[in-house]
Amino acid sequence: MTEQTRDPRLVVEVLSEALPYIQRFTGKTVVVKYGGNAMTEDTLIDSFARNIVLMKEVGINPVVVHGGGPQIGDLLKKLNIESRFVNGMRVTDAETMDVVEMVLGGLVNKGIVNLINQCGGKAIGLTGKDGSQIRARQLKVEHQTPEMTVPEIIDIGHVGEVEHISTDLIEMLAERDFIPVIAPIGVDAEGHSYNINADLVAGKVAEALGAEKLMLLTNVAGLMNAEGEVLTGLTTAQVDELIADGTIHGGMLPKIRCALEAVKGGVKSAHIIDGRVPHATLLEIFTNAGVGTLITDASQQG
């Protein structure tokens, strides 16, 4: 259905159905981790930017945290710098870290800012180094085989984890109607830069802000059970059980743990949503249908 043929009554009906959700979330903070297909397909890129602007226009405070792994890999390849991974994490020496900062803090970050601004928003691009908002420490990676009595510590360079989030800058921008767009680069007390997993940063930012929602865009339909069915509404206790029995495993495990920690840390709900669906963020916020998995803490309800 094109813009010209869309029934105006349908538009009015949709807006009317969204009203209770708009009223419920006005003034609340929603942290969105942006990545995957939603960052590489033109139609999804446009719908994401429009979604973020619309959220701001109806009184919600969106905060965007983005990834950029494929873009980093592409530039490293062009520069003839080898990419090596340990446990799925990029080994990041000083030379590679320079490229990471160029891509995440420059190319990708400013591209997202420009898209949001072109849709009528007021986005400001940041890295965790701005205002020292993401204090980091080096991530220690352990490797152990059955024959080893103690685990081996592997140095993967400038790969970090979050030590502390300062929200002053983010809150100041939101209060002045700007949309913060954050690249997941942190800094330690000595001024060293660290590349941090964007899901992890989004979760910690959501915790620090006391966000209403954490939304993690993925390239899958959501968390699935053993039969391949999407699990829609889960409590933190149920997620713990699914981790324990092995239902949640592999690449989905770190993402789910990130969402789980955020909810246990005070975020009202976390959403693992299908970023391949146009307008996925709005569908998750303004409808009952949703496009992924919702995680809440039963102890916080009521």
Secondary structure, DSSP 8 states (H G I E B T S, - for coil): --TTTS-HHHHHHHHHHHHHHHHHHTT-EEEEEE-GGGGTSHHHHHHHHHHHHHHHHTT-EEEEEE--HHHHHHHHHHTT----EETTEE-B-HHHHHHHIIIIIIIIHHHHHHHHHHTT--EEEEETTGGG-EEEEE--EEE--TT-SS-EEE--BSBEEEEEE--HHHHHHHHTT-EEEEE-EEE-TT--EEE--HHHHHHHHHHHHT-SEEEEEESSSS-B-TTS-B--EEEHHHHHHHHHTTSS-TTHHHHHHHHHHHHHTT-SEEEEEETTSTTHHHHHHH-SS-SEEEEE-GGG--
